[in-house]
Amino acid sequence: MCSDNEETKKIIALNGLHELAINIEKDLQSLYPMSSDLIFAANLLKYGLSRHLVKVHLVKYSLGDSMH
């Protein structure tokens, strides 16, 4: 099991990746507005990271609540 510090580092890294995915999607939309494949791929990346972040937060907080 990971320590709270390791979990916090993971969440910070995931948040950074999510922000990067958002920026990539925005850049692709402005640079290649007609390239739906690129934009769709960036959107999938952003969506996947969003879902993973939610899951990590839910697990962290549900475990945290059960430990107290």
Backbone atoms as SQL, in Angstrom:
CREATE TABLE atoms (id INTEGER PRIMARY KEY, chain TEXT, resi INTEGER, resn TEXT, atom TEXT, x REAL, y REAL, z REAL);
INSERT INTO atoms VALUES
  (1, 'A', 1, 'MET', 'N', 0.844, -1.174, 0.000),
  (2, 'A', 1, 'MET', 'CA', 0.000, 0.000, 0.000),
  (3, 'A', 1, 'MET', 'C', 0.892, 1.242, 0.000),
  (4, 'A', 2, 'CYS', 'N', 0.517, 2.246, -0.700),
  (5, 'A', 2, 'CYS', 'CA', 1.305, 3.467, -0.826),
  (6, 'A', 2, 'CYS', 'C', 1.043, 4.390, 0.355),
  (7, 'A', 3, 'SER', 'N', 2.078, 5.143, 0.717),
  (8, 'A', 3, 'SER', 'CA', 1.904, 6.138, 1.769),
  (9, 'A', 3, 'SER', 'C', 1.093, 7.312, 1.231),
  (10, 'A', 4, 'ASP', 'N', 0.616, 8.144, 2.161),
  (11, 'A', 4, 'ASP', 'CA', -0.150, 9.326, 1.750),
  (12, 'A', 4, 'ASP', 'C', 0.678, 10.232, 0.857),
  (13, 'A', 5, 'ASN', 'N', 1.981, 10.356, 1.156),
  (14, 'A', 5, 'ASN', 'CA', 2.863, 11.203, 0.355),
  (15, 'A', 5, 'ASN', 'C', 2.978, 10.671, -1.073),
  (16, 'A', 6, 'GLU', 'N', 3.102, 9.356, -1.221),
  (17, 'A', 6, 'GLU', 'CA', 3.183, 8.752, -2.556),
  (18, 'A', 6, 'GLU', 'C', 1.868, 8.924, -3.306),
  (19, 'A', 7, 'GLU', 'N', 0.757, 8.754, -2.607),
  (20, 'A', 7, 'GLU', 'CA', -0.558, 8.931, -3.232),
  (21, 'A', 7, 'GLU', 'C', -0.742, 10.372, -3.685),
  (22, 'A', 8, 'THR', 'N', -0.306, 11.315, -2.858),
  (23, 'A', 8, 'THR', 'CA', -0.410, 12.729, -3.215),
  (24, 'A', 8, 'THR', 'C', 0.422, 13.025, -4.454),
  (25, 'A', 9, 'LYS', 'N', 1.625, 12.462, -4.519),
  (26, 'A', 9, 'LYS', 'CA', 2.480, 12.660, -5.698),
  (27, 'A', 9, 'LYS', 'C', 1.823, 12.087, -6.949),
  (28, 'A', 10, 'LYS', 'N', 1.181, 10.921, -6.804),
  (29, 'A', 10, 'LYS', 'CA', 0.479, 10.312, -7.945),
  (30, 'A', 10, 'LYS', 'C', -0.646, 11.210, -8.433),
  (31, 'A', 11, 'ILE', 'N', -1.416, 11.740, -7.497),
  (32, 'A', 11, 'ILE', 'CA', -2.544, 12.600, -7.863),
  (33, 'A', 11, 'ILE', 'C', -2.051, 13.875, -8.524),
  (34, 'A', 12, 'ILE', 'N', -0.970, 14.454, -8.009),
  (35, 'A', 12, 'ILE', 'CA', -0.401, 15.659, -8.617),
  (36, 'A', 12, 'ILE', 'C', 0.065, 15.359, -10.039),
  (37, 'A', 13, 'ALA', 'N', 0.722, 14.212, -10.230),
  (38, 'A', 13, 'ALA', 'CA', 1.183, 13.828, -11.570),
  (39, 'A', 13, 'ALA', 'C', -0.001, 13.612, -12.510),
  (40, 'A', 14, 'LEU', 'N', -1.038, 12.935, -12.036),
  (41, 'A', 14, 'LEU', 'CA', -2.229, 12.715, -12.862),
  (42, 'A', 14, 'LEU', 'C', -2.904, 14.027, -13.216),
  (43, 'A', 15, 'ASN', 'N', -2.973, 14.945, -12.253),
  (44, 'A', 15, 'ASN', 'CA', -3.551, 16.261, -12.541),
  (45, 'A', 15, 'ASN', 'C', -2.745, 16.979, -13.613),
  (46, 'A', 16, 'GLY', 'N', -1.414, 16.880, -13.525),
  (47, 'A', 16, 'GLY', 'CA', -0.558, 17.495, -14.537),
  (48, 'A', 16, 'GLY', 'C', -0.777, 16.892, -15.909),
  (49, 'A', 17, 'LEU', 'N', -0.883, 15.566, -15.970),
  (50, 'A', 17, 'LEU', 'CA', -1.150, 14.899, -17.247),
  (51, 'A', 17, 'LEU', 'C', -2.509, 15.300, -17.805),
  (52, 'A', 18, 'HIS', 'N', -3.488, 15.431, -16.933),
  (53, 'A', 18, 'HIS', 'CA', -4.825, 15.833, -17.370),
  (54, 'A', 18, 'HIS', 'C', -4.791, 17.242, -17.952),
  (55, 'A', 19, 'GLU', 'N', -4.099, 18.160, -17.285),
  (56, 'A', 19, 'GLU', 'CA', -3.968, 19.530, -17.800),
  (57, 'A', 19, 'GLU', 'C', -3.253, 19.532, -19.149),
  (58, 'A', 20, 'LEU', 'N', -2.228, 18.702, -19.274),
  (59, 'A', 20, 'LEU', 'CA', -1.506, 18.590, -20.539),
  (60, 'A', 20, 'LEU', 'C', -2.430, 18.080, -21.642),
  (61, 'A', 21, 'ALA', 'N', -3.247, 17.080, -21.334),
  (62, 'A', 21, 'ALA', 'CA', -4.190, 16.542, -22.323),
  (63, 'A', 21, 'ALA', 'C', -5.199, 17.605, -22.753),
  (64, 'A', 22, 'ILE', 'N', -5.656, 18.416, -21.809),
  (65, 'A', 22, 'ILE', 'CA', -6.586, 19.505, -22.142),
  (66, 'A', 22, 'ILE', 'C', -5.918, 20.493, -23.089),
  (67, 'A', 23, 'ASN', 'N', -4.671, 20.856, -22.783),
  (68, 'A', 23, 'ASN', 'CA', -3.945, 21.808, -23.634),
  (69, 'A', 23, 'ASN', 'C', -3.655, 21.236, -25.018),
  (70, 'A', 24, 'ILE', 'N', -3.323, 19.954, -25.081),
  (71, 'A', 24, 'ILE', 'CA', -3.079, 19.310, -26.377),
  (72, 'A', 24, 'ILE', 'C', -4.352, 19.344, -27.217),
  (73, 'A', 25, 'GLU', 'N', -5.477, 19.016, -26.589),
  (74, 'A', 25, 'GLU', 'CA', -6.746, 19.034, -27.319),
  (75, 'A', 25, 'GLU', 'C', -7.044, 20.436, -27.854),
  (76, 'A', 26, 'LYS', 'N', -6.868, 21.450, -27.028),
  (77, 'A', 26, 'LYS', 'CA', -7.116, 22.833, -27.460),
  (78, 'A', 26, 'LYS', 'C', -6.186, 23.227, -28.604),
  (79, 'A', 27, 'ASP', 'N', -4.897, 22.880, -28.477),
  (80, 'A', 27, 'ASP', 'CA', -3.933, 23.208, -29.531),
  (81, 'A', 27, 'ASP', 'C', -4.294, 22.520, -30.839),
  (82, 'A', 28, 'LEU', 'N', -4.658, 21.248, -30.768),
  (83, 'A', 28, 'LEU', 'CA', -5.032, 20.521, -31.984),
  (84, 'A', 28, 'LEU', 'C', -6.277, 21.119, -32.625),
  (85, 'A', 29, 'GLN', 'N', -7.227, 21.536, -31.799),
  (86, 'A', 29, 'GLN', 'CA', -8.440, 22.149, -32.346),
  (87, 'A', 29, 'GLN', 'C', -8.123, 23.451, -33.069),
  (88, 'A', 30, 'SER', 'N', -7.167, 24.213, -32.547),
  (89, 'A', 30, 'SER', 'CA', -6.841, 25.485, -33.206),
  (90, 'A', 30, 'SER', 'C', -5.912, 25.285, -34.404),
  (91, 'A', 31, 'LEU', 'N', -4.977, 24.335, -34.320),
  (92, 'A', 31, 'LEU', 'CA', -4.031, 24.115, -35.419),
  (93, 'A', 31, 'LEU', 'C', -4.623, 23.289, -36.555),
  (94, 'A', 32, 'TYR', 'N', -5.398, 22.291, -36.204),
  (95, 'A', 32, 'TYR', 'CA', -5.947, 21.363, -37.199),
  (96, 'A', 32, 'TYR', 'C', -7.453, 21.200, -36.991),
  (97, 'A', 33, 'PRO', 'N', -8.233, 22.253, -37.191),
  (98, 'A', 33, 'PRO', 'CA', -9.669, 22.180, -36.891),
  (99, 'A', 33, 'PRO', 'C', -10.428, 21.143, -37.720),
  (100, 'A', 34, 'MET', 'N', -9.900, 20.767, -38.855),
  (101, 'A', 34, 'MET', 'CA', -10.604, 19.804, -39.709),
  (102, 'A', 34, 'MET', 'C', -10.147, 18.363, -39.470),
  (103, 'A', 35, 'SER', 'N', -9.163, 18.160, -38.598),
  (104, 'A', 35, 'SER', 'CA', -8.637, 16.821, -38.351),
  (105, 'A', 35, 'SER', 'C', -9.359, 16.179, -37.169),
  (106, 'A', 36, 'SER', 'N', -10.503, 15.624, -37.462),
  (107, 'A', 36, 'SER', 'CA', -11.323, 15.057, -36.392),
  (108, 'A', 36, 'SER', 'C', -10.643, 13.865, -35.714),
  (109, 'A', 37, 'ASP', 'N', -9.807, 13.116, -36.447),
  (110, 'A', 37, 'ASP', 'CA', -9.122, 11.969, -35.842),
  (111, 'A', 37, 'ASP', 'C', -8.168, 12.402, -34.738),
  (112, 'A', 38, 'LEU', 'N', -7.380, 13.448, -34.997),
  (113, 'A', 38, 'LEU', 'CA', -6.450, 13.947, -33.984),
  (114, 'A', 38, 'LEU', 'C', -7.192, 14.488, -32.769),
  (115, 'A', 39, 'ILE', 'N', -8.223, 15.255, -33.028),
  (116, 'A', 39, 'ILE', 'CA', -8.998, 15.856, -31.938),
  (117, 'A', 39, 'ILE', 'C', -9.704, 14.769, -31.130),
  (118, 'A', 40, 'PHE', 'N', -10.228, 13.757, -31.808),
  (119, 'A', 40, 'PHE', 'CA', -10.889, 12.645, -31.128),
  (120, 'A', 40, 'PHE', 'C', -9.896, 11.896, -30.237),
  (121, 'A', 41, 'ALA', 'N', -8.690, 11.653, -30.739),
  (122, 'A', 41, 'ALA', 'CA', -7.667, 10.958, -29.953),
  (123, 'A', 41, 'ALA', 'C', -7.296, 11.770, -28.709),
  (124, 'A', 42, 'ALA', 'N', -7.132, 13.075, -28.870),
  (125, 'A', 42, 'ALA', 'CA', -6.813, 13.936, -27.730),
  (126, 'A', 42, 'ALA', 'C', -7.964, 13.945, -26.726),
  (127, 'A', 43, 'ASN', 'N', -9.179, 13.941, -27.234),
  (128, 'A', 43, 'ASN', 'CA', -10.349, 13.922, -26.362),
  (129, 'A', 43, 'ASN', 'C', -10.416, 12.616, -25.576),
  (130, 'A', 44, 'LEU', 'N', -10.109, 11.499, -26.221),
  (131, 'A', 44, 'LEU', 'CA', -10.085, 10.212, -25.522),
  (132, 'A', 44, 'LEU', 'C', -9.040, 10.204, -24.417),
  (133, 'A', 45, 'LEU', 'N', -7.873, 10.756, -24.705),
  (134, 'A', 45, 'LEU', 'CA', -6.815, 10.843, -23.701),
  (135, 'A', 45, 'LEU', 'C', -7.295, 11.664, -22.504),
  (136, 'A', 46, 'LYS', 'N', -7.878, 12.812, -22.785),
  (137, 'A', 46, 'LYS', 'CA', -8.383, 13.684, -21.721),
  (138, 'A', 46, 'LYS', 'C', -9.473, 12.975, -20.916),
  (139, 'A', 47, 'TYR', 'N', -10.394, 12.320, -21.601),
  (140, 'A', 47, 'TYR', 'CA', -11.494, 11.626, -20.939),
  (141, 'A', 47, 'TYR', 'C', -10.975, 10.470, -20.077),
  (142, 'A', 48, 'GLY', 'N', -10.033, 9.713, -20.622),
  (143, 'A', 48, 'GLY', 'CA', -9.466, 8.591, -19.869),
  (144, 'A', 48, 'GLY', 'C', -8.764, 9.050, -18.600),
  (145, 'A', 49, 'LEU', 'N', -8.002, 10.133, -18.707),
  (146, 'A', 49, 'LEU', 'CA', -7.329, 10.672, -17.528),
  (147, 'A', 49, 'LEU', 'C', -8.336, 11.214, -16.520),
  (148, 'A', 50, 'SER', 'N', -9.402, 11.829, -17.005),
  (149, 'A', 50, 'SER', 'CA', -10.447, 12.338, -16.102),
  (150, 'A', 50, 'SER', 'C', -11.070, 11.193, -15.307),
  (151, 'A', 51, 'ARG', 'N', -11.400, 10.128, -15.999),
  (152, 'A', 51, 'ARG', 'CA', -12.004, 8.970, -15.330),
  (153, 'A', 51, 'ARG', 'C', -11.048, 8.367, -14.313),
  (154, 'A', 52, 'HIS', 'N', -9.776, 8.267, -14.682),
  (155, 'A', 52, 'HIS', 'CA', -8.791, 7.689, -13.768),
  (156, 'A', 52, 'HIS', 'C', -8.611, 8.580, -12.536),
  (157, 'A', 53, 'LEU', 'N', -8.585, 9.888, -12.746),
  (158, 'A', 53, 'LEU', 'CA', -8.467, 10.815, -11.614),
  (159, 'A', 53, 'LEU', 'C', -9.637, 10.664, -10.653),
  (160, 'A', 54, 'VAL', 'N', -10.833, 10.553, -11.184),
  (161, 'A', 54, 'VAL', 'CA', -12.013, 10.382, -10.333),
  (162, 'A', 54, 'VAL', 'C', -11.887, 9.091, -9.535),
  (163, 'A', 55, 'LYS', 'N', -11.475, 8.017, -10.200),
  (164, 'A', 55, 'LYS', 'CA', -11.330, 6.731, -9.522),
  (165, 'A', 55, 'LYS', 'C', -10.282, 6.820, -8.409),
  (166, 'A', 56, 'VAL', 'N', -9.146, 7.454, -8.687),
  (167, 'A', 56, 'VAL', 'CA', -8.084, 7.595, -7.689),
  (168, 'A', 56, 'VAL', 'C', -8.583, 8.407, -6.498),
  (169, 'A', 57, 'HIS', 'N', -9.282, 9.497, -6.769),
  (170, 'A', 57, 'HIS', 'CA', -9.815, 10.321, -5.683),
  (171, 'A', 57, 'HIS', 'C', -10.834, 9.543, -4.857),
  (172, 'A', 58, 'LEU', 'N', -11.719, 8.800, -5.514),
  (173, 'A', 58, 'LEU', 'CA', -12.732, 8.034, -4.789),
  (174, 'A', 58, 'LEU', 'C', -12.095, 6.969, -3.913),
  (175, 'A', 59, 'VAL', 'N', -11.109, 6.262, -4.446),
  (176, 'A', 59, 'VAL', 'CA', -10.429, 5.223, -3.671),
  (177, 'A', 59, 'VAL', 'C', -9.694, 5.850, -2.498),
  (178, 'A', 60, 'LYS', 'N', -8.978, 6.938, -2.760),
  (179, 'A', 60, 'LYS', 'CA', -8.208, 7.592, -1.692),
  (180, 'A', 60, 'LYS', 'C', -9.130, 8.037, -0.564),
  (181, 'A', 61, 'TYR', 'N', -10.232, 8.690, -0.899),
  (182, 'A', 61, 'TYR', 'CA', -11.109, 9.211, 0.140),
  (183, 'A', 61, 'TYR', 'C', -11.921, 8.114, 0.813),
  (184, 'A', 62, 'SER', 'N', -12.306, 7.081, 0.085),
  (185, 'A', 62, 'SER', 'CA', -13.059, 6.002, 0.727),
  (186, 'A', 62, 'SER', 'C', -12.150, 5.217, 1.670),
  (187, 'A', 63, 'LEU', 'N', -10.886, 5.010, 1.283),
  (188, 'A', 63, 'LEU', 'CA', -9.939, 4.341, 2.174),
  (189, 'A', 63, 'LEU', 'C', -9.619, 5.228, 3.367),
  (190, 'A', 64, 'GLY', 'N', -9.467, 6.512, 3.115),
  (191, 'A', 64, 'GLY', 'CA', -9.165, 7.448, 4.197),
  (192, 'A', 64, 'GLY', 'C', -10.275, 7.490, 5.228),
  (193, 'A', 65, 'ASP', 'N', -11.520, 7.469, 4.775),
  (194, 'A', 65, 'ASP', 'CA', -12.656, 7.498, 5.697),
  (195, 'A', 65, 'ASP', 'C', -12.737, 6.216, 6.518),
  (196, 'A', 66, 'SER', 'N', -12.412, 5.085, 5.910),
  (197, 'A', 66, 'SER', 'CA', -12.524, 3.820, 6.627),
  (198, 'A', 66, 'SER', 'C', -11.393, 3.632, 7.634),
  (199, 'A', 67, 'MET', 'N', -10.314, 4.387, 7.469),
  (200, 'A', 67, 'MET', 'CA', -9.179, 4.244, 8.375),
  (201, 'A', 67, 'MET', 'C', -9.371, 5.068, 9.649),
  (202, 'A', 68, 'HIS', 'N', -10.282, 6.021, 9.630),
  (203, 'A', 68, 'HIS', 'CA', -10.459, 6.904, 10.798),
  (204, 'A', 68, 'HIS', 'C', -11.557, 6.412, 11.696);
